Amino acid sequence: MDKEIENEVLKDDDKNGKENEDQPVSNEGENQENDDIKNDNAGGDTLKEEIQGGNNEGEIGEESSNVANEENVPSSPHDLGKVSEEIDEYISTLSNSSKVEGSSPPEVPLSVEKFTTFIEALIKEYDSKDVPVRWDQLTDEDAATFLIAVDRMVKLLKALSEYSSEDKYPHSINTVGRILQRAMAYLEDEFRGFLEDHKVSEEDQNNNKSESMSKQPSTPSGSNQEGEKSVEGEHDHVDEKNTIFRGYSEETMENLYKLANILMDAGHETECCQIYFFVRRNDLDEKLQKLGFEKRSIDDVQKMHWEALEKDIVSWNETVNQITTIHFINEHKLSATVFKDHPSIAESLFSNLARGIIVQLLIFSEAVAMTKRAAEKLFKYLDIYESLRDLSSKMEGLLAFECSDELKSEALLTKGRLGEAMISIFCELENSIKSDSGRTPVPGGAVHPLTRYTMNYLEYACEYRDTLERVFKEHQKIETSDSTLSSDDCNSSNPSQDQYQNSFNNNNNVKKQQSPFEMQLVNVLDLLHDNIETKSKLYKDIPLSLIFMMNNGRYILQKIKACGPIRGLLNDTWCRKKSSDLRQYHKNYQRETWSKLLNVLINHEGLLVHGKVSKPVLKERFKSFNAMFDEIIRTQTTWVIADEQLQSELRVSISNMVVPAYRSFMGRFSHTFTAGRQTEKYVKFQSEDVEARIEELFDGSASNTGRWRM
């Protein structure tokens, strides 16, 4: 049938040619022809309306001037309008005919060839290799005209294809399909171009925003001046360039929306979605790089040194925060706007984009959880754990249910591994405390590095108290044969809950049950106490060992009082017990150090013989006091008490005990000696001297060396 039409067209052309040969050529004819061309060109502004409806008499489109000399191209408004009407009527006839069984397919009118020839010429003009016409260079009318023309081509191809099974219209289908394919290729390129070539870069946005803020006069809070743009959401980034998404102007967004619709309606849904997905994925990958996050395989992470991995973890946490609070929100709005008429596709595209990014982030966190466990890694593990927790809640509000559920399951598995790792780290901390059997005592009885390290570690850990409480509740090791933690040391250092309760709740008046993390904390502190007590026995001087116990005990209590989270975890019974221990160390120190000296002063046995003072005995008493006091001062000024309050308390208690006794002894017996050389020889200290020397105690310094640092 198509062949017959072509033959008829050729016959008509031959006939017209012969008629033209018979007619004489005159200047009048030429002038008339030129006038016709001028009239044709004068109607260029209305071609769009002719293609849209075809009923505007006396108008002609400007595109027709570009193809007016081509065969079968409409050369007048009437012809073009009529062609458009005939195409629409033919599409309707084809559609109605296909619904009636046994009806004969209608013939292809000549208007189909005219219309396709016109559209092909238009596409050649726009998609020229020499001087292509970009979509944003077209006027609004030209763009609308082209889209409507393509839409008519889409409908025509669908109508013709209804008879493809009957092998009807093969030539027309191929012709329309070929031209439409080129039109779609042009639109796909333009769609990609708008996605890639941002009209406003992120840097320009930030600069423009800064300049706008610097130039804008200050206004009272809450005022809304004329012309001020409202911002819908804090991450929309609207500025004076009317940018509603990072990198995209309102005009660009409108073009993306129109192009996406025509591509989708033309059956190019796959191509359109692929273009959008790959362009936006590349853009998100660039954002990850700018945030400092690099894609690494699990093997790469395993091989990294901890110092380098720490920096990557910091970047990872920042990336998770930025991606979920800014970029994903913008990306979700972007897809919803571009594919506004196809919400399910918009959600699917965003979910797939977000899923790709989240999977990269989860792979990294999974790899970190698989690295060798060490005490210093606890806090970075906690940072990742908290980020994963927040990520799970944000995914629920952004992603489609199926995608969100899948990723939340992956995040939950990683959190579980991190939780097990953190519990294992606490077990290793306990084992490290128990195995620290250094045989070198700390000079001067100062605070042991192990005590400082452990308390600072616990203080830092308790800043994550809520998270650690959750970790130990959700991931704590169950004392059964199928325990997920196989360390025997860990088993021995984690008594059951009943054992903990019996250790600290003997009065049976506990108002609340201890949490798993509280029990873990108490266990670490008790192990530390036992270790310090063992180390105190390294001192040959018992008073110095007591000073050592006081220093470490005081340091522990002060840390607990200063750290609210630790203080909130430990019950009052435990703290009162440690305070009582400190007081007992103090009493024992006074007894061990000063009891013999005081006995010299207060025991008068042998000094009085028949009511008279025995000078030889008195001389020995003074000699003994002087020697003992000198030795104590000489030795204990090298001892260390760093805590000023404890140091002051000890000095005051010693002065209150020694100075009054010495003053009383001097007042009763010093006049026995003959004034002069004898008094100077035996009475070496005045009361004020004794008090001053006591104030010199515990001023020594000792270097804290060892493997423990915090």
C-alpha positions in Angstrom: 0.0 0.0 0.0 2.9 2.4 0.8 4.4 1.7 -2.6 1.1 2.6 -4.3 1.1 6.0 -2.5 4.7 6.6 -3.6 3.8 5.9 -7.2 0.8 8.3 -7.0 3.0 11.0 -5.6 5.5 10.5 -8.5 2.7 10.7 -11.1 1.4 14.0 -9.5 5.0 15.4 -9.6 5.4 14.5 -13.3 2.1 16.0 -14.2 2.9 19.2 -12.3 6.2 19.3 -14.1 4.7 19.1 -17.5 2.2 21.8 -16.7 5.0 24.1 -15.6 6.9 23.4 -18.9 3.8 24.5 -20.9 3.5 27.8 -19.1 5.7 30.7 -20.2 8.2 32.1 -17.7 7.7 35.9 -17.0 9.0 38.5 -14.6 5.6 38.8 -13.2 5.6 35.2 -12.2 9.0 35.6 -10.6 7.8 38.6 -8.7 4.7 36.7 -7.5 6.9 33.8 -6.4 9.1 36.1 -4.4 6.1 37.7 -2.8 4.9 34.2 -1.8 8.2 33.4 -0.2 8.1 36.7 1.7 4.7 35.9 2.9 5.8 32.4 3.9 8.7 33.8 6.0 6.5 36.4 7.6 4.5 33.8 9.5 7.5 32.2 11.3 6.2 32.9 14.8 3.1 30.7 14.5 4.5 27.4 13.4 4.3 26.1 16.9 0.5 26.7 17.0 0.0 25.0 13.7 1.8 21.9 14.8 -0.1 21.9 18.1 -3.6 22.3 16.6 -3.5 22.9 12.8 -6.6 25.1 12.8 -5.1 28.6 12.5 -5.9 29.9 9.1 -3.5 32.3 7.4 -0.4 31.5 9.6 2.8 29.8 8.8 5.7 28.5 10.9 9.2 29.8 10.8 10.7 26.3 10.6 9.0 25.9 7.2 11.3 28.5 5.6 14.3 26.2 6.4 12.7 23.3 4.5 10.4 25.1 2.1 12.3 23.9 -1.0 12.3 20.2 0.1 9.8 17.8 -1.5 6.6 17.2 0.4 7.3 19.7 3.1 4.3 22.0 4.0 5.0 25.4 2.6 1.9 27.3 3.9 0.0 27.7 7.1 -3.0 26.1 5.5 -1.0 23.1 4.4 0.8 22.7 7.7 -2.4 23.0 9.7 -4.1 20.6 7.4 -1.3 18.1 7.7 -1.5 18.3 11.5 -5.2 17.8 11.4 -4.9 14.9 9.1 -2.3 13.2 11.3 -4.5 13.5 14.3 -7.5 12.2 12.4 -5.5 9.4 11.0 -4.2 8.4 14.5 -7.8 8.4 15.7 -8.9 6.3 12.7 -6.1 3.8 13.3 -7.0 3.5 17.0 -10.7 3.0 16.3 -10.1 0.5 13.5 -7.8 -1.6 15.7 -10.7 -2.1 18.1 -13.1 -3.4 15.5 -12.6 -7.1 14.5 -12.4 -7.7 10.8 -12.1 -4.0 9.9 -9.6 -3.2 7.1 -6.6 -1.0 8.1 -6.9 2.5 6.6 -4.5 3.6 3.9 -1.5 5.8 4.9 -2.3 9.4 3.8 0.3 11.6 2.1 0.2 13.8 5.2 2.3 11.2 7.1 5.2 11.6 4.7 4.9 15.4 4.7 4.9 15.5 8.5 7.8 13.1 9.0 9.8 15.0 6.4 9.2 18.2 8.3 10.2 16.7 11.7 13.3 15.1 10.2 14.4 18.5 8.8 13.8 20.1 12.2 15.9 17.5 14.0 18.7 17.9 11.4 18.8 21.6 12.1 18.9 21.2 15.9 21.3 18.2 16.0 23.6 19.4 13.3 27.2 18.3 13.7 28.5 21.7 12.6 26.4 24.1 14.6 24.1 22.1 16.9 21.3 23.9 18.7 21.3 23.2 22.4 18.0 22.9 24.1 18.6 25.9 26.4 19.2 28.0 23.3 15.7 27.5 22.1 12.9 29.9 22.9 10.1 28.6 25.1 7.8 28.5 22.0 10.4 26.5 19.9 10.9 24.0 22.7 7.2 23.5 23.2 6.7 23.1 19.5 9.4 20.4 19.2 8.0 18.5 22.2 4.5 18.6 20.9 5.7 17.4 17.5 7.6 14.6 19.0 4.6 13.7 21.1 2.5 13.5 17.9 5.2 11.2 16.4 5.0 9.0 19.4 1.2 8.6 19.1 1.5 8.0 15.4 4.1 5.2 15.9 2.0 3.6 18.6 -1.1 3.7 16.3 0.7 2.2 13.3 2.3 -0.5 15.5 -1.1 -1.8 16.4 -1.0 -3.6 13.0 2.6 -4.7 13.2 1.5 -8.4 13.7 -0.4 -8.2 10.4 2.7 -7.0 8.6 1.0 -3.7 7.8 2.7 -0.3 7.3 6.3 -1.6 7.5 7.7 1.3 5.5 5.8 3.9 7.5 6.7 2.3 10.8 10.4 2.1 9.9 10.4 5.8 8.8 8.5 7.1 11.8 10.5 4.9 14.1 13.8 6.1 12.6 13.0 9.7 12.9 11.6 9.3 16.4 14.7 7.4 17.4 16.9 10.4 16.3 14.6 12.8 18.1 14.9 10.7 21.2 18.7 10.5 20.9 18.8 14.3 20.7 16.5 14.7 23.8 18.6 12.1 25.7 21.8 14.0 25.0 20.1 17.2 26.1 18.7 15.5 29.3 22.2 14.3 30.1 23.6 17.7 29.4 21.3 19.4 31.8 22.2 16.9 34.5 25.9 17.2 34.0 26.4 20.9 33.1 25.2 22.6 36.2 24.0 26.1 35.6 25.2 27.1 39.1 28.2 25.3 40.6 28.3 24.6 44.3 31.3 26.9 44.6 29.4 29.7 42.9 26.5 29.2 45.2 28.6 29.5 48.3 30.4 32.6 47.0 27.1 34.2 45.9 25.5 33.4 49.2 28.5 34.9 51.1 28.5 38.0 48.9 24.7 38.4 49.3 25.0 38.1 53.1 27.8 40.6 53.3 25.9 43.1 51.1 22.5 42.6 52.8 21.8 45.2 55.5 20.9 43.9 58.9 17.2 43.7 59.7 15.3 43.1 62.9 14.7 39.5 63.7 11.5 38.1 62.2 11.2 40.9 59.6 10.2 39.9 56.1 11.2 42.6 53.6 9.7 42.9 50.2 11.1 40.6 47.5 12.6 38.3 50.1 12.5 34.7 48.9 11.1 32.0 51.3 13.2 28.9 51.8 11.4 25.7 52.0 13.6 23.5 54.2 17.1 24.4 55.4 18.8 22.3 52.8 17.1 23.7 49.6 19.8 26.2 49.1 17.7 28.9 47.5 19.7 32.0 46.6 19.5 35.1 44.4 20.1 33.0 41.3 16.9 31.1 42.1 18.7 27.8 42.7 16.4 25.3 44.3 18.9 22.4 44.3 22.7 22.5 44.5 23.8 23.1 41.0 20.4 23.4 39.3 18.4 26.5 38.5 14.6 26.6 38.3 14.9 26.8 34.5 17.1 23.7 34.4 14.7 21.9 36.7 11.8 22.7 34.4 13.7 21.5 31.4 14.7 18.2 33.1 11.1 17.7 34.1 9.8 18.2 30.5 12.5 16.1 28.9 12.0 13.3 31.3 8.3 13.2 30.6 8.6 13.1 26.8 11.3 10.4 27.1 9.2 8.3 29.4 6.0 8.7 27.3 8.0 7.8 24.1 8.9 4.4 25.7 12.5 5.4 26.5 12.0 4.9 30.2 15.1 2.7 30.5 17.4 5.1 28.7 16.1 8.0 30.7 16.5 6.3 34.0 20.0 5.0 33.1 21.2 8.5 32.2 19.8 10.0 35.4 21.2 7.2 37.6 24.7 7.3 36.2 25.0 11.1 36.2 23.7 11.4 39.7 25.8 8.5 41.0 29.0 10.1 39.6 28.0 13.4 41.3 27.5 11.6 44.6 30.8 9.8 44.2 32.5 13.2 43.8 30.8 14.4 46.9 32.2 11.4 48.8 35.7 12.3 47.7 35.3 15.9 48.7 34.3 14.8 52.1 37.5 12.7 52.4 35.9 9.3 52.0 37.7 6.8 49.7 36.4 3.5 48.5 38.4 0.7 50.1 38.0 -3.0 49.9 37.9 -5.1 53.1 41.4 -6.3 52.4 42.7 -2.8 52.0 41.3 -1.8 55.4 42.7 -4.8 57.0 46.2 -3.9 55.8 46.1 -0.2 57.0 48.0 1.0 60.0 45.7 2.1 62.9 46.9 5.7 62.7 45.9 6.0 59.1 42.7 4.1 59.6 41.7 6.5 62.5 41.7 9.4 60.0 39.6 7.4 57.6 37.1 6.7 60.3 36.8 10.4 61.1 36.2 11.1 57.4 33.7 8.2 57.3 31.7 9.6 60.2 31.6 13.1 58.7 30.5 11.6 55.4 27.7 9.6 57.0 26.5 12.8 58.7 26.7 15.0 55.6 25.3 12.4 53.2 22.2 11.7 55.3 21.4 15.2 56.5 22.1 17.2 53.3 22.9 15.3 50.2 20.3 12.5 50.5 17.6 15.0 51.3 18.5 17.1 48.3 18.8 14.0 46.1 15.3 12.8 47.2 13.8 16.2 46.3 15.6 16.3 43.0 14.3 12.9 41.8 10.8 13.7 43.0 10.8 17.0 41.0 12.3 15.6 37.8 10.0 12.6 37.8 7.1 14.3 39.4 4.6 12.6 37.1 6.2 9.2 37.8 6.5 9.0 41.6 7.3 5.3 41.7 10.2 5.7 39.3 11.4 8.7 41.3 11.5 6.6 44.5 13.1 3.7 42.8 15.9 5.9 41.3 16.6 7.6 44.6 16.5 4.3 46.6 19.0 2.8 44.2 21.3 5.8 44.3 21.2 5.9 48.1 21.6 2.2 48.4 24.8 2.3 46.3 26.3 4.9 48.6 25.2 3.3 51.8 26.6 -0.1 50.7 30.0 1.6 50.3 29.7 3.0 53.8 28.6 -0.3 55.3 31.5 -2.2 53.6 34.0 0.2 55.3 32.4 -0.1 58.7 32.2 -3.9 58.3 35.9 -4.0 57.5 36.8 -1.9 60.5 34.8 -4.2 62.8 37.0 -7.1 61.4 40.3 -5.5 62.2 42.4 -6.8 65.1 41.0 -5.7 68.4 42.8 -3.3 70.7 41.9 -1.1 73.6 42.6 2.1 71.8 40.1 1.2 69.1 37.1 1.2 71.4 36.2 4.9 70.9 36.4 4.8 67.1 34.2 1.7 67.2 31.7 3.6 69.4 31.7 6.5 66.9 30.9 4.1 64.0 28.3 2.3 66.1 26.5 5.5 66.9 26.7 6.6 63.2 25.2 3.3 62.1 22.4 3.7 64.7 21.5 7.1 63.4 21.8 5.9 59.8 19.3 3.2 60.4 16.7 5.7 61.7 17.3 8.1 58.8 17.0 5.3 56.2 13.6 4.5 57.5 12.2 7.9 56.6 14.0 8.3 53.2 14.1 5.0 51.4 11.5 2.7 50.1 10.5 0.0 52.6 12.2 -2.9 50.8 15.5 -1.1 50.4 15.4 0.4 53.9 14.7 -3.0 55.4 17.5 -4.6 53.6 20.1 -1.9 54.5 18.9 -1.8 58.1 19.5 -5.5 58.3 23.1 -5.0 57.0 23.7 -2.1 59.4 22.3 -4.3 62.2 24.8 -7.1 61.4 27.7 -4.6 61.4 26.5 -3.1 64.7 26.4 -6.6 66.1 30.0 -7.3 65.1 31.1 -3.9 66.6 29.2 -4.6 69.8 31.0 -8.0 70.2 34.3 -6.3 69.4 33.7 -3.7 72.1 32.8 -6.2 74.7 35.9 -8.2 73.8 37.9 -5.0 74.2 36.6 -4.6 77.7 37.6 -8.2 78.4 41.1 -7.5 77.0 41.3 -4.5 79.3 40.5 -6.7 82.3 43.1 -9.2 81.2 45.7 -6.4 80.7 45.1 -5.1 84.2 45.4 -8.6 85.7 48.5 -9.4 83.7 50.3 -6.2 84.5 52.8 -7.6 87.0 55.6 -5.1 86.8 58.1 -5.5 89.6 59.4 -1.9 89.6 57.6 0.3 92.2 56.7 3.8 91.2 59.2 6.3 92.8 57.8 8.2 95.8 54.6 6.1 96.0 53.0 8.3 93.3 49.9 7.4 91.2 50.7 4.4 89.1 50.5 4.8 85.3 48.2 1.8 85.2 45.8 3.7 87.4 45.9 6.8 85.3 45.4 4.9 82.1 42.5 2.9 83.4 40.6 5.8 85.0 41.1 8.1 82.0 40.0 5.2 79.7 36.9 4.6 81.7 36.2 8.3 81.9 36.4 8.6 78.2 34.3 5.4 77.7 31.6 6.7 80.0 31.1 9.7 77.7 29.4 7.0 75.5 27.5 5.7 78.5 24.1 5.4 76.8 25.6 3.6 73.8 27.7 1.3 75.9 24.7 0.5 78.1 22.9 -0.5 74.9 25.8 -2.5 73.6 26.1 -4.5 76.8 22.4 -5.1 76.9 22.1 -6.2 73.3 25.4 -7.9 72.7 26.7 -9.0 76.1 28.2 -12.5 76.2 25.9 -15.1 77.5 27.6 -17.5 79.9 26.7 -20.7 78.0 28.5 -23.3 76.0 27.6 -21.6 72.7 29.0 -18.2 73.7 30.0 -16.0 70.9 33.1 -15.0 72.8 35.5 -17.9 73.3 38.2 -16.2 75.5 38.7 -18.2 78.7 40.2 -15.1 80.4 37.1 -13.1 79.4 34.9 -15.8 80.9 36.8 -15.7 84.2 36.7 -11.9 84.3 33.0 -11.6 83.8 31.2 -12.9 86.8 27.5 -13.6 86.5 25.0 -10.9 87.5 24.3 -12.7 90.8 28.0 -12.6 91.7 28.1 -8.9 91.1 25.0 -8.3 93.1 26.3 -10.3 96.0 29.6 -8.4 96.0 28.1 -4.9 96.3 24.5 -5.4 97.6 25.1 -7.3 100.9 22.7 -5.0 102.7 19.8 -6.1 100.4 18.7 -2.5 100.2 19.6 -1.8 96.6 16.9 0.3 94.9 17.8 -0.6 91.3 19.4 -3.6 89.7 22.8 -3.1 88.2 23.0 -2.9 84.4 25.5 -5.1 82.5 27.8 -2.2 81.8 27.7 -1.0 85.4 28.8 -4.5 86.4 31.5 -4.4 83.8 32.7 -1.1 85.1 32.8 -2.2 88.7 34.6 -5.3 87.8 37.3 -3.3 86.0 37.7 -1.0 89.1 37.9 -4.0 91.5 40.6 -5.6 89.3 42.5 -2.3 89.3 42.3 -2.1 93.1 43.6 -5.6 93.5 46.5 -4.9 91.1 47.4 -1.7 92.9 47.3 -3.5 96.2 49.6 -6.1 94.9 52.0 -3.5 93.6 52.0 -1.8 97.1 53.8 -4.8 98.5 56.8 -4.0 96.3 57.7 -1.2 98.7 59.9 -2.3 101.6 58.8 0.7 103.6 55.3 0.1 104.9 54.4 3.8 105.3 55.4 4.3 101.7 53.2 1.5 100.5 50.3 3.1 102.4 51.1 6.5 100.7 51.0 4.6 97.4 47.6 3.2 98.2 46.3 6.6 99.3 47.6 8.3 96.2 46.0 5.7 93.9 42.8 5.4 95.9 42.4 9.2 96.0 43.0 9.5 92.3 40.3 6.9 91.5 37.7 8.6 93.8 38.5 12.0 92.5 38.1 10.8 88.9 34.7 9.2 89.8 33.5 12.4 91.5 34.6 14.5 88.6 33.0 12.3 85.9 29.2 12.4 86.1 28.6 9.3 83.9 30.8 7.1 86.1 29.4 8.5 89.3 25.9 7.9 88.0 26.7 4.2 87.3 28.4 3.4 90.6 26.2 2.9 93.6 26.7 4.8 96.9 27.8 1.6 98.7 30.8 1.1 96.5 31.9 4.8 96.8 31.5 4.7 100.6 33.6 1.6 100.8 36.4 3.2 98.8 36.3 6.3 101.0 36.5 4.1 104.1 39.5 2.3 102.7 41.2 5.7 102.2 40.6 6.7 105.8 42.0 3.4 107.0 45.2 3.9 104.9 45.6 7.3 106.5 45.3 5.9 110.0 47.7 3.0 109.3 50.2 5.5 107.9 50.1 7.6 111.0 50.5 4.6 113.2 53.4 3.2 111.2 55.2 6.5 110.8 54.5 8.6 113.9 53.6 6.3 116.7 57.2 5.6 117.8 58.0 9.3 117.6 55.0 10.2 119.7 55.9 7.5 122.2 59.2 9.3 122.8 57.3 12.4 123.7 54.3 11.1 125.7 55.9 8.1 127.5 57.6 9.6 130.7 58.6 6.3 132.1 62.2 6.5 133.4 62.3 10.2 133.1 61.2 10.9 136.6 63.1 9.3 139.5 61.8 10.1 142.9 60.1 13.2 141.5 63.2 14.5 139.8 64.1 14.6 136.1 66.8 12.2 135.0 69.1 14.2 132.8 70.8 11.2 131.1 67.4 9.8 130.2 66.1 13.2 129.0 69.2 13.6 126.9 68.5 10.2 125.2 64.9 11.2 124.7 65.8 14.4 122.9 68.5 12.5 120.9 66.0 9.9 119.9 63.3 12.4 118.9 65.8 14.5 116.9 67.2 11.4 115.0 63.7 10.0 114.3 62.3 13.3 113.2 65.2 14.0 110.9 65.0 10.6 109.3 61.2 10.9 108.7 61.6 14.4 107.2 64.6 13.4 105.1 62.9 10.3 103.7 59.3 11.5 103.3 60.1 14.8 101.6 61.0 12.7 98.6 57.7 10.9 98.7 55.0 12.2 96.4 51.4 13.3 97.0 50.2 15.1 93.9 46.7 15.7 95.1 46.9 19.0 97.0 43.9 18.4 99.2 45.2 15.0 100.3 48.7 16.5 100.8 47.2 19.3 103.0 45.0 16.9 104.9 48.0 14.7 105.8 50.2 17.6 106.9 47.5 19.0 109.0 46.7 15.7 110.7 50.5 15.1 111.4 50.9 18.6 112.8 47.9 18.3 115.0 49.3 15.1 116.3 53.0 15.9 116.7 53.3 19.7 117.3 51.1 19.8 120.5 52.9 16.8 122.0 56.3 18.2 121.2 55.3 21.7 122.6 54.1 20.0 125.8 57.2 18.0 126.1 59.4 21.0 125.6 57.5 23.1 128.1 57.9 20.5 130.8 61.5 19.3 130.3 63.5 21.8 128.3 64.4 24.0 131.3 66.2 21.0 132.9 69.2 21.7 130.6 71.6 24.5 131.4 71.0 27.4 129.2 73.6 27.8 126.5 75.7 25.1 124.9 73.8 22.2 126.7 70.4 23.4 125.5 71.6 24.0 122.0 73.2 20.5 121.9 70.0 18.6 122.8 67.1 20.9 122.0 67.5 21.0 118.2 64.0 22.0 117.2 61.6 24.6 118.5 57.8 23.9 118.1 57.7 26.3 115.1 60.6 24.4 113.5 58.8 21.1 113.8 55.7 22.5 112.3 57.7 24.1 109.4 59.5 20.8 108.7 56.2 18.9 108.6 55.1 21.4 105.9 57.9 20.1 103.7 56.6 16.5 103.6 55.5 14.9 100.3 57.1 17.6 98.0 59.3 15.1 96.2 58.9 14.3 92.5 58.9 10.9 90.7 58.9 10.2 87.0 55.8 8.2 85.9 57.3 5.7 83.5 55.8 2.6 82.0 53.8 1.3 79.1 50.6 2.8 80.2 49.6 6.1 78.7 46.3 7.9 78.4 
